[in-house]
Amino acid sequence: MSYELIAALMFSSMMLMLLTGQRVFGAIGFVAVIAAFFLWGDRGGFDLGFAAAIKLMKWYPLLTLPMFIFMGYILSESRIADDLYKMFHVWMGGLSGGLAVGTIGLMVLISAMNGLSVAGMAIGATIALPELLKRGYDKRMVTGVIQAGSSLGILVPPSVVLVLYAMIARQPVGQLWLAGVVPGLMMAAMFVIYIVIRCRLNPALGPILPPEERAMPMGEKIRLLGAGLLPLFIFFTMMVPFVNGWTSLVESSAIGAIAAFLAAVLKGRMTREVFETSVRKTLGISCMFMWIILAALAFGAVFDGLGAVKAIESLFTEKLGLSPWMILILMQLSFILMGTFLDDTAMLVIVAPLYVPLVGELGFDLIWYGVLYTITTQIAYMTPPFGYNLFLMRAMAPPEITLRDIYGSILPFVLVMIVALATIMAFPELALWLPGYVYGN
């Protein structure tokens, strides 16, 4: 049996198991070990899984994963996110569509707190959405705002998904985080510009708050500004020493976790319940990611042993005559297709053993491709008819927001994200300038 046929059989078996409802890490790991068993015997199958586990346990930067997740849950469970929204409510309410713009700002800061898009979705749906609806904002527009804003969670550092990509692609986490900064802020700015223009053309979509709701002594406004910027201060406390080379990545993640814990204590919100809930959720998410990485490493080891990447590169470039850019675009389209039934993490671990080495063989920068991956998977996450994010939004939204409203709400923001993706593809320096500047020095 040819290596190409073995690779195709592995992918089809894995997809079949996923369609039957098996857990992602179970399907990927099972196919990897069984393939190794048939290719190299019982010793090969045993060694493959064991070697992947040892590689995972020896990867020191993996310690950042529970630290950042814990930091995010401490800040969200202690209701510091509520202070953020109050700040935007007071300072942005006088602008048409101002609360929607403030919601995007909230999502950027939540992203800097947690690094998971689902966290931004949950906080936006529970805090921002009821307030926006109560103040007469168009339900379609605000639903789209929350979904689009939550997409920044896996792009703005500390992105947990980029940590996973770094492990699989064998790229520096710090460079990937810095590569996501400019594209993430650019995409947030594009969302804000769209909201402002749309509300300027049709003020009924985002009415200005009445003066009595915004009337507040300047001292109170300054106090709210300080409380709302606390997560940003924690972010800089963590990132500045790392960027300047004073601390390692793991040490910076520990600083962030300790700073978030102390902030909750100083504000009098660190209760036993908040601490237990944060630890429990951190443990659950961290274990899930570790199992997924373990399965992806085992699957990638089989592909390395088969030489499947070279064979597929030869198929595309020599037999089909496709250019590297055409192959890259086809990869991005396949992500959008997979996004109809898989989340961003699952998409990465399924195709990373094939796509990441292939991108390198085609001559593209793997740091830049990490940014393209994150944006494309979020587009896939929100694309009808079966985008995972759409159904997550429906589960969190009030009854008056229908699935049809959610479908209609996201399309303009998806177009904005496609423009952002095309811009970064055309101008790679948008992603590569900051890591080059910091690490070049």
C-alpha positions as CSV (number, residue, x, y, z in Angstrom):
1,M,0.0,0.0,0.0
2,S,1.4,3.4,-1.0
3,Y,2.1,6.1,1.7
4,E,-0.4,8.4,0.0
5,L,-3.1,5.8,0.4
6,I,-2.2,5.1,4.0
7,A,-2.4,8.9,4.8
8,A,-5.8,9.1,3.1
9,L,-7.0,6.0,5.0
10,M,-5.9,7.6,8.3
11,F,-7.7,10.9,7.6
12,S,-10.9,9.1,6.5
13,S,-10.9,6.8,9.6
14,M,-10.4,9.8,11.9
15,M,-13.2,11.8,10.3
16,L,-15.5,8.8,10.5
17,M,-14.8,8.4,14.2
18,L,-15.5,12.1,14.7
19,L,-18.8,11.9,12.9
20,T,-19.9,9.1,15.3
21,G,-19.4,11.5,18.2
22,Q,-16.1,10.4,19.6
23,R,-14.0,12.9,21.4
24,V,-11.4,14.7,19.3
25,F,-8.3,13.6,21.2
26,G,-9.7,10.0,21.4
27,A,-10.3,9.7,17.6
28,I,-6.9,11.3,16.6
29,G,-4.9,9.3,19.2
30,F,-6.6,6.0,18.4
31,V,-6.0,6.3,14.7
32,A,-2.3,7.3,15.2
33,V,-1.5,4.4,17.5
34,I,-3.4,1.8,15.4
35,A,-1.6,3.0,12.3
36,A,1.7,2.8,14.0
37,F,0.9,-0.7,15.2
38,F,0.1,-1.9,11.7
39,L,3.1,-0.1,10.2
40,W,5.8,-0.9,12.7
41,G,4.4,-3.6,14.9
42,D,3.4,-3.7,18.5
43,R,6.6,-2.2,19.7
44,G,6.2,0.7,17.3
45,G,2.7,1.4,18.4
46,F,3.7,1.4,22.1
47,D,6.7,3.6,21.6
48,L,4.8,6.2,19.5
49,G,2.3,7.0,22.3
50,F,5.0,6.9,25.0
51,A,7.4,9.1,23.1
52,A,4.6,11.7,22.4
53,A,3.7,11.7,26.2
54,I,7.3,12.2,27.2
55,K,7.8,15.0,24.6
56,L,4.7,16.7,26.0
57,M,5.8,16.5,29.6
58,K,9.2,17.8,28.8
59,W,7.9,20.9,26.9
60,Y,8.5,23.6,29.5
61,P,6.4,26.4,28.0
62,L,3.3,24.2,28.4
63,L,3.3,25.4,32.0
64,T,1.9,28.7,30.7
65,L,-1.3,27.1,29.7
66,P,-2.9,26.6,33.2
67,M,-1.4,29.9,34.4
68,F,-3.2,32.0,31.7
69,I,-6.4,30.0,32.0
70,F,-6.4,30.5,35.7
71,M,-5.7,34.2,35.3
72,G,-8.7,34.6,33.0
73,Y,-11.1,32.7,35.2
74,I,-10.1,34.6,38.3
75,L,-10.8,37.9,36.5
76,S,-14.1,36.8,35.1
77,E,-15.4,34.9,38.1
78,S,-14.6,37.8,40.4
79,R,-16.8,40.1,38.2
80,I,-13.9,42.4,37.2
81,A,-15.4,42.2,33.7
82,D,-18.5,43.9,35.1
83,D,-16.3,46.9,36.0
84,L,-15.0,47.0,32.4
85,Y,-18.5,47.3,31.0
86,K,-19.5,50.0,33.4
87,M,-16.5,52.0,32.3
88,F,-17.4,51.7,28.6
89,H,-21.1,52.4,29.5
90,V,-20.2,55.8,31.0
91,W,-17.4,56.9,28.7
92,M,-18.9,55.7,25.3
93,G,-22.6,56.1,25.9
94,G,-22.7,59.6,24.3
95,L,-21.7,58.2,20.9
96,S,-24.2,56.7,18.4
97,G,-23.4,53.0,18.7
98,G,-21.1,53.8,21.5
99,L,-22.1,50.8,23.7
100,A,-21.4,48.5,20.7
101,V,-18.0,50.1,20.3
102,G,-17.4,49.7,24.0
103,T,-18.4,46.0,23.7
104,I,-15.6,45.6,21.2
105,G,-13.2,47.3,23.6
106,L,-14.5,44.9,26.3
107,M,-13.8,41.9,24.1
108,V,-10.2,43.1,23.4
109,L,-9.5,43.4,27.2
110,I,-11.2,40.1,27.9
111,S,-9.0,38.5,25.3
112,A,-6.0,39.9,27.1
113,M,-7.4,38.4,30.3
114,N,-8.3,34.9,29.1
115,G,-7.0,34.0,25.6
116,L,-10.1,31.9,24.8
117,S,-12.8,33.0,22.4
118,V,-15.6,31.1,24.3
119,A,-14.8,33.3,27.4
120,G,-15.4,36.5,25.5
121,M,-18.6,35.0,24.1
122,A,-19.9,34.0,27.5
123,I,-19.0,37.4,29.1
124,G,-20.4,39.4,26.2
125,A,-23.7,37.4,26.1
126,T,-24.3,37.6,29.9
127,I,-23.1,41.2,30.6
128,A,-23.2,43.3,27.4
129,L,-26.1,41.7,25.4
130,P,-28.9,42.4,28.0
131,E,-27.7,46.0,28.5
132,L,-27.6,46.7,24.7
133,L,-31.1,45.2,24.1
134,K,-32.5,47.1,27.1
135,R,-31.3,50.4,25.6
136,G,-32.9,49.9,22.2
137,Y,-29.9,48.6,20.2
138,D,-30.8,46.6,17.1
139,K,-30.8,42.9,18.1
140,R,-29.1,41.7,14.9
141,M,-26.3,44.2,15.1
142,V,-25.4,43.6,18.8
143,T,-25.6,39.8,18.3
144,G,-23.0,40.2,15.5
145,V,-20.9,42.6,17.6
146,I,-20.6,40.0,20.4
147,Q,-19.8,37.1,18.1
148,A,-17.2,39.2,16.2
149,G,-15.6,40.6,19.3
150,S,-15.2,37.1,20.8
151,S,-13.2,36.1,17.8
152,L,-10.4,38.3,19.0
153,G,-9.8,35.9,21.9
154,I,-7.6,33.5,20.0
155,L,-5.6,36.2,18.3
156,V,-4.8,38.8,21.0
157,P,-2.2,37.6,23.5
158,P,-2.1,35.6,25.7
159,S,-3.9,33.3,23.1
160,V,-4.2,29.8,24.4
161,V,-4.8,28.4,20.9
162,L,-1.5,30.0,19.7
163,V,0.2,28.2,22.5
164,L,-1.2,25.0,21.1
165,Y,-0.2,26.0,17.6
166,A,3.4,26.7,18.8
167,M,3.6,23.3,20.3
168,I,2.5,21.5,17.1
169,A,4.4,23.8,14.7
170,R,7.5,23.9,16.9
171,Q,7.5,27.7,16.9
172,P,8.3,30.2,19.7
173,V,5.1,31.1,21.6
174,G,6.4,34.7,22.3
175,Q,6.8,35.4,18.6
176,L,3.4,34.1,17.8
177,W,1.8,36.2,20.5
178,L,3.5,39.3,19.2
179,A,2.5,38.4,15.6
180,G,-1.1,38.4,16.7
181,V,-1.1,41.9,18.3
182,V,-1.2,44.1,15.2
183,P,-3.7,41.9,13.2
184,G,-5.9,41.6,16.3
185,L,-6.0,45.3,17.0
186,M,-6.4,46.0,13.3
187,M,-9.4,43.7,13.1
188,A,-10.9,45.3,16.3
189,A,-10.4,48.7,14.7
190,M,-12.2,47.5,11.5
191,F,-15.1,46.3,13.6
192,V,-15.3,49.7,15.3
193,I,-15.2,51.6,12.0
194,Y,-18.0,49.4,10.6
195,I,-20.2,50.0,13.7
196,V,-19.6,53.7,13.7
197,I,-20.4,54.1,10.0
198,R,-23.4,51.9,10.2
199,C,-24.9,53.7,13.2
200,R,-24.1,57.1,11.7
201,L,-26.1,56.1,8.6
202,N,-28.9,54.6,10.7
203,P,-28.9,56.0,14.3
204,A,-31.8,53.8,15.3
205,L,-29.4,50.8,15.3
206,G,-27.4,52.2,18.2
207,P,-29.2,55.1,20.0
208,I,-27.3,57.5,22.1
209,L,-27.8,57.0,25.9
210,P,-30.0,59.7,27.5
211,P,-28.0,62.4,29.5
212,E,-29.4,61.2,32.9
213,E,-27.8,57.8,32.4
214,R,-24.4,59.4,31.6
215,A,-24.6,62.1,34.3
216,M,-21.9,61.3,36.8
217,P,-19.3,63.4,38.7
218,M,-15.9,63.4,37.0
219,G,-14.3,61.9,40.1
220,E,-16.6,58.8,39.7
221,K,-15.8,58.6,36.0
222,I,-12.1,58.6,36.8
223,R,-12.6,55.9,39.4
224,L,-14.5,53.7,36.9
225,L,-11.8,54.3,34.4
226,G,-9.2,53.0,36.8
227,A,-11.3,50.0,37.8
228,G,-11.9,49.2,34.1
229,L,-8.3,49.4,33.2
230,L,-7.2,47.1,35.9
231,P,-7.0,44.0,33.6
232,L,-5.0,46.1,31.1
233,F,-2.5,46.9,33.9
234,I,-2.3,43.2,34.8
235,F,-1.6,42.4,31.1
236,F,1.3,44.9,30.9
237,T,2.6,43.8,34.3
238,M,2.9,40.3,32.8
239,M,4.0,41.2,29.2
240,V,6.5,44.0,29.7
241,P,9.1,41.9,31.6
242,F,8.8,39.1,29.1
243,V,9.2,41.4,26.0
244,N,12.2,43.1,27.6
245,G,13.8,39.7,28.4
246,W,13.7,40.2,32.1
247,T,11.5,37.0,32.6
248,S,10.8,33.8,30.7
249,L,7.4,33.1,29.2
250,V,6.6,30.7,32.1
251,E,7.7,33.3,34.7
252,S,5.5,36.0,33.0
253,S,2.5,33.7,33.0
254,A,3.0,33.1,36.8
255,I,3.2,36.9,37.3
256,G,-0.1,37.3,35.5
257,A,-1.8,34.6,37.5
258,I,-0.5,36.1,40.8
259,A,-1.4,39.7,39.8
260,A,-5.0,38.6,38.9
261,F,-5.3,36.7,42.2
262,L,-4.1,39.8,44.2
263,A,-6.4,42.1,42.3
264,A,-9.4,40.0,43.2
265,V,-8.2,39.9,46.8
266,L,-7.7,43.7,47.0
267,K,-11.1,44.3,45.6
268,G,-12.7,42.0,48.2
269,R,-14.0,39.5,45.6
270,M,-11.8,36.5,46.2
271,T,-14.3,34.2,47.9
272,R,-13.9,30.5,48.4
273,E,-16.5,29.8,45.7
274,V,-14.6,32.0,43.2
275,F,-11.3,30.3,43.9
276,E,-12.8,26.8,43.7
277,T,-14.7,27.5,40.5
278,S,-11.6,29.0,38.9
279,V,-9.3,26.1,39.8
280,R,-11.9,23.5,38.7
281,K,-12.4,25.2,35.3
282,T,-8.7,25.7,34.9
283,L,-8.0,22.0,35.5
284,G,-10.7,20.9,33.1
285,I,-9.6,23.2,30.2
286,S,-5.9,22.4,30.8
287,C,-6.4,18.7,30.8
288,M,-8.5,18.9,27.6
289,F,-5.7,20.8,25.8
290,M,-3.0,18.4,27.0
291,W,-4.9,15.4,25.7
292,I,-5.4,17.1,22.4
293,I,-1.7,18.0,22.1
294,L,-0.7,14.4,23.0
295,A,-2.9,13.0,20.3
296,A,-1.7,15.5,17.7
297,L,2.0,14.7,18.5
298,A,1.3,11.0,18.0
299,F,-0.6,11.6,14.7
300,G,2.2,13.9,13.5
301,A,4.9,11.3,14.3
302,V,3.1,8.8,12.0
303,F,3.1,11.3,9.2
304,D,6.7,12.1,9.7
305,G,7.6,8.4,9.5
306,L,5.5,8.0,6.3
307,G,7.0,11.0,4.5
308,A,3.5,11.9,3.6
309,V,4.2,15.6,3.6
310,K,6.7,15.3,0.8
311,A,4.4,13.0,-1.2
312,I,1.4,15.5,-0.9
313,E,3.7,18.5,-1.8
314,S,4.7,16.6,-4.9
315,L,1.1,15.8,-5.8
316,F,0.1,19.5,-5.6
317,T,3.1,21.2,-7.1
318,E,4.3,18.6,-9.7
319,K,1.3,16.5,-10.7
320,L,-1.4,19.1,-10.4
321,G,0.8,22.1,-11.2
322,L,-0.6,24.3,-8.4
323,S,1.4,27.4,-7.2
324,P,2.2,27.7,-3.5
325,W,-0.3,30.5,-3.1
326,M,-3.1,28.4,-4.7
327,I,-2.3,25.6,-2.3
328,L,-2.3,28.0,0.7
329,I,-5.8,29.4,-0.4
330,L,-7.1,25.8,-0.7
331,M,-5.9,25.1,2.8
332,Q,-7.8,28.2,4.2
333,L,-10.9,27.1,2.3
334,S,-10.7,23.7,3.9
335,F,-10.6,25.3,7.3
336,I,-13.8,27.1,6.5
337,L,-15.4,23.8,5.5
338,M,-14.2,22.0,8.6
339,G,-15.5,24.9,10.7
340,T,-19.0,23.8,10.0
341,F,-18.7,20.9,12.5
342,L,-15.4,21.3,14.4
343,D,-14.0,23.9,16.8
344,D,-10.8,25.8,16.2
345,T,-8.7,23.5,18.4
346,A,-10.0,20.3,16.7
347,M,-9.3,21.8,13.3
348,L,-5.7,22.5,14.2
349,V,-4.8,19.1,15.6
350,I,-6.5,17.3,12.7
351,V,-4.7,19.0,9.9
352,A,-1.6,20.3,11.6
353,P,0.5,17.2,11.0
354,L,-0.1,17.8,7.2
355,Y,-0.6,21.5,6.8
356,V,2.2,22.9,9.0
357,P,5.1,21.0,7.5
358,L,3.6,21.6,4.0
359,V,3.5,25.4,4.6
360,G,7.1,25.3,5.6
361,E,8.0,23.2,2.5
362,L,6.2,25.7,0.3
363,G,8.4,28.5,1.6
364,F,6.0,30.4,3.8
365,D,6.7,31.7,7.3
366,L,5.1,29.5,10.0
367,I,4.7,32.5,12.4
368,W,2.7,34.4,9.8
369,Y,0.7,31.2,8.9
370,G,-0.2,30.9,12.6
371,V,-2.0,34.2,12.4
372,L,-3.7,33.2,9.1
373,Y,-4.9,30.0,10.8
374,T,-6.4,31.8,13.8
375,I,-8.3,34.3,11.6
376,T,-9.5,31.7,9.2
377,T,-10.8,29.3,11.9
378,Q,-12.7,32.1,13.5
379,I,-14.3,32.9,10.1
380,A,-15.2,29.3,9.8
381,Y,-16.5,29.3,13.4
382,M,-19.0,32.0,12.5
383,T,-20.0,31.0,9.0
384,P,-23.5,29.7,8.3
385,P,-25.1,27.3,8.1
386,F,-23.4,25.2,10.7
387,G,-20.8,27.5,12.3
388,Y,-20.1,26.3,15.9
389,N,-20.2,29.9,17.2
390,L,-23.7,30.4,15.8
391,F,-25.2,27.7,17.9
392,L,-23.2,28.7,21.0
393,M,-24.6,32.2,20.6
394,R,-28.1,30.8,20.3
395,A,-27.7,28.8,23.5
396,M,-26.7,32.0,25.4
397,A,-29.0,34.6,23.7
398,P,-32.5,35.5,25.0
399,P,-35.6,33.9,23.3
400,E,-36.4,37.0,21.3
401,I,-33.2,36.5,19.3
402,T,-33.8,33.7,16.8
403,L,-31.3,31.6,14.9
404,R,-32.3,33.6,11.7
405,D,-31.3,36.8,13.5
406,I,-28.0,35.3,14.5
407,Y,-27.3,34.1,10.9
408,G,-28.1,37.6,9.6
409,S,-26.1,39.4,12.3
410,I,-22.8,37.8,11.5
411,L,-22.5,38.2,7.7
412,P,-21.2,41.8,7.7
413,F,-18.6,41.0,10.3
414,V,-17.5,37.9,8.4
415,L,-16.9,40.1,5.4
416,V,-14.9,42.5,7.5
417,M,-12.8,39.5,8.8
418,I,-12.3,38.3,5.2
419,V,-10.9,41.7,4.3
420,A,-8.6,41.6,7.3
421,L,-7.4,38.1,6.3
422,A,-6.8,39.2,2.7
423,T,-4.9,42.3,3.9
424,I,-2.6,40.2,6.2
425,M,-2.0,37.7,3.4
426,A,-1.1,40.5,1.0
427,F,1.1,42.3,3.6
428,P,2.8,39.7,5.8
429,E,4.7,42.4,7.6
430,L,1.6,43.3,9.5
431,A,2.1,40.1,11.5
432,L,5.8,39.8,11.3
433,W,7.0,43.4,12.0
434,L,6.4,43.3,15.8
435,P,8.1,40.0,16.6
436,G,10.9,40.9,14.2
437,Y,11.4,44.3,16.0
438,V,11.3,42.8,19.5
439,Y,13.4,39.7,18.9
440,G,15.6,41.4,16.4
441,N,16.8,43.7,19.1
